[in-house]
Amino acid sequence: MSHSIIKEREGGINDGLVSVASSQWGDYKGTLIGVSHLDLINWTNRLKWFFWELTGSKRK
């Protein structure tokens, strides 16, 4: 049902939530390989720093 509503309002192809035209923004810069969501939000470093502080190690 949502597919037809979006098609009527925005036109074109959609996934039932957003049209393809609305979903595209910015310029494609490339694809990151071998990273997790935690890497992208810099939590892997924060977790390393947290554990280093727990063990008394100094971070570089």
C-alpha positions as CSV (number, residue, x, y, z in Angstrom):
1,M,0.0,0.0,0.0
2,S,2.8,2.5,0.9
3,H,4.5,1.7,-2.5
4,S,1.5,3.2,-4.4
5,I,1.3,6.2,-2.2
6,I,5.0,7.1,-2.6
7,K,4.8,6.4,-6.3
8,E,1.8,8.8,-6.6
9,R,3.5,11.6,-4.6
10,E,7.2,11.2,-5.7
11,G,6.9,9.2,-8.9
12,G,9.3,6.6,-10.1
13,I,10.7,3.5,-8.4
14,N,10.5,3.1,-4.6
15,D,10.9,0.4,-2.0
16,G,7.7,1.3,-0.2
17,L,9.5,3.7,2.2
18,V,11.3,6.2,-0.1
19,S,11.8,6.8,-3.8
20,V,15.1,6.2,-5.4
21,A,15.5,9.9,-6.3
22,S,14.9,10.9,-2.6
23,S,17.4,8.3,-1.3
24,Q,20.4,9.6,-3.3
25,W,22.4,12.4,-1.8
26,G,25.9,13.7,-2.1
27,D,28.7,12.4,-4.3
28,Y,29.8,8.8,-4.3
29,K,33.3,8.7,-2.7
30,G,33.9,4.9,-2.8
31,T,33.2,1.8,-0.8
32,L,34.8,0.9,2.5
33,I,35.9,-2.7,2.8
34,G,36.7,-4.5,6.0
35,V,35.1,-2.0,8.4
36,S,32.3,-2.4,10.9
37,H,29.7,0.1,12.1
38,L,31.8,0.5,15.2
39,D,34.8,1.5,13.0
40,L,32.7,4.1,11.2
41,I,31.6,5.8,14.4
42,N,35.1,5.4,15.9
43,W,34.0,3.2,18.8
44,T,36.7,0.6,18.1
45,N,39.3,3.1,19.2
46,R,37.3,4.2,22.2
47,L,36.9,0.5,23.3
48,K,40.7,0.0,22.9
49,W,41.4,3.2,24.9
50,F,38.9,2.1,27.6
51,F,40.6,-1.3,28.0
52,W,44.1,0.2,27.9
53,E,43.0,2.5,30.8
54,L,41.5,-0.4,32.7
55,T,44.8,-2.4,32.4
56,G,46.9,0.7,33.2
57,S,48.5,0.8,29.8
58,K,49.2,4.2,28.1
59,R,47.7,4.9,24.7
60,K,49.9,6.3,22.0
